[in-house]
Amino acid sequence: MLLRDVTENDLPILFEHQREPEANRMAAFPAREYDAFMAHWREKVLPIPSNMKKAIVVDGVVVGNIVSWEGDGKRLVGYWIGSAHWGRGIASAALAAFVAHHERTRPLHAYVAAENVGSIRVLEKAGFRPAGPPIADSHGVTELLMLLESPPSP
């Protein structure tokens, strides 16, 4: 597995990943239409120097992405793996590598749908812990705010 900077050429692949209905349900996050997705990445992700944006590459194939950014006064991290690549430990390996070698800011936060036990487990393996009880967001989605205060032990 390799983490490398996201390029403009990766965006069509990342667009397809975020359109997967089961992934949307698990993440409690709706897919964006093509133009909105491209505008988001081109205007709010790629050009912002403080955003760290990595493509997750396995055997030469982009299988997902992991990004960190500033939001709500916190340093946040999020990731998305194409469903064809689930269940292989890729998300766990990518997040562990990201927080160990790329995003060293602490504390680091992640929002996760409270029902998304797979993603919660990935975050826990990387050293994240719940920062409080689950809360409902403005869309009625129950989320956990997860917190990483120090790098995971080797």
RAHUQUI-V350482 format. One record per backbone hydrogen bond with DSSP energy under -1.0 kcal/mol. CO is the residue of the C=O (numbers start at 1). NH is the residue of the N-H. Records with the same first field share a line. If there is no record, write none. Layout:
# RAHUQUI-V350482
CO = NH ; NH
This chain:
# RAHUQUI-V350482
2 = 57
4 = 55
7 = 10
8 = 11
10 = 14
11 = 15
12 = 16
13 = 17
14 = 18
16 = 19
17 = 20
20 = 24
21 = 25
22 = 26
23 = 27
24 = 28 ; 29
33 = 37
34 = 38
35 = 39
36 = 40
37 = 41
38 = 42
39 = 43
40 = 44
41 = 46
45 = 48
48 = 51
52 = 68
53 = 6
54 = 66
55 = 4
56 = 63
57 = 2
58 = 61
61 = 58
63 = 82
64 = 56
65 = 80
66 = 54
67 = 78
68 = 52
69 = 76
71 = 74
74 = 71
75 = 109
76 = 69
78 = 67
80 = 65
82 = 85
83 = 86
89 = 93
90 = 94
91 = 95
92 = 96
93 = 97
94 = 98
95 = 99
96 = 100
97 = 101
98 = 102 ; 103
102 = 104
108 = 148
109 = 77
110 = 146
112 = 144
113 = 116
115 = 117
116 = 120
117 = 121
118 = 122
119 = 123
120 = 124
121 = 125
122 = 126
123 = 128
124 = 127
129 = 147
135 = 143
137 = 140
141 = 137
142 = 114
143 = 135
144 = 112
145 = 131
146 = 110
147 = 129
148 = 108
